[in-house]
């Protein structure tokens, strides 16, 4: 059945078919990247960072066997239309794909109407890309009927198929918030169902190849083509547990910054980001705000690039550790996870927000998680628990600015969490300031459930910790309220896995914290 949305004849099935989201045999889901070069648009299309009159559309040409020599510039034609048949084209143009950017293009299409859906595509020579579907944000001050977004993270390629993305593509979404670990640089895990084609990337070419492998997956391509994405990163886009300019293995600083520069460039090349996010060497500005009319303000954070080093690491290592109250460094008020400039920016954004909802999109679990199963306390220093003073500053900023109805969404933990963000975790009766949801993982394995269950007994503000299943979260907001549901796969190891609703929570204006639907 064709549904008319703002005059746009959008049959979701048509877009899924165009993006190659029909079910295929597992062999087709893991085709080699070399074969992908026979199709210049083998990595699909994507869109992102929607503004009221503008959106980014993206593709990357896979050149070599498909015409243009791989070291030459290439000219692409692009089109944006009001209909999926391209009878009403509203914007078109050309863009040059440069070899120094892996022939990836980021077209910032301007002059569009606020709050409506469009279709888009690219052409190169005689080849055309799949058709993508995107939308602009509503105009400032207007209150749309709803905002529906998925939030997801952690998609280790070897540990499962991307059935979660197939189901996400079929949802009626306005946006996807992807919260980090889009690729994994490392090979690890139990019960692998497919394999990385090479070892840990160390160069720009190797990071590009890893992204091409991940983006060759047809379900991931379908998810990108179905609606715009807003993305941030975590650690595995570079190296496990890195902090600012220090690696887990204590690589020499200059050597690590060279690695970080390669990883940041590859991330930019493969994501639908604006020119404002283009990296300069090892630096890349990625925290930013996205308005959705008067309904929501989405604040996208970066907790990697500017963080203080991990507190009390293991001897001879950087990276995370599990520590108790004997680690005085952990509670040092000078420590930061966002950096001073981003902290100031976040407080200013919280104070300026006039929308009905404030969505804070970040990488981890903000709520305190005491991991000790007996007496005393234990905290994992990789998450916000490693930076409690910085967490307190963010929570205080939410409370003091009276940011409207804050909802925190996160990833990284490979576990579905639903939690109350408390003003003071040492006083369980203190005020609840925000509602927090962590959306599990697309594929990446979790900790044993028995361990999670034991932890939760010491953390009454955490209402759910479920690591046995994988999937994503979906939130629907209206001016009067909304809900968040956790969507969990039947089996991440099966490309045709079904999905179900694991948990459902009401999101109620003026009532922060977890409310059962």
Protein Blocks (a to p, Z undefined) as FASTA:
>chain_A
ZZdeehiacdfklmmmmnopaccdfklmmccfklmmmpmklnopadehiafkbccddddd
dehjnopafkbccdddddddfbfnopacfbdcdddddfkloopacdddehiaehiacddd
ddehjbccddddddddddehiacfbdcddddehjafkloccklmmmmmmpccfbdcdeej
kbafbdcdehiabdcfbdcdfbfklmmmmmmmmmmpmklmmmmmmpccdddddfklmogh
iahjacfklpafklmmmmmmmmmmmmmmmpccdfklpcehjbccfbdcddehjkbccddd
dfklmgccdehiaehiacjddddfklmmlmomkbcfkbjklmmmmmmmmmmpmbfbdcdd
dfbdfbacdfbfbecjdddfkbmmlmmmlmmmmmmmmmmnopghiadddehkopacdddd
dfblklmkbccfbdcddehjfklccddfklmmmmmmmmmkbmbdcfkbgcdddddddfkb
ccddddddfblkbmkbccddfbdcdddehiacjddZZ
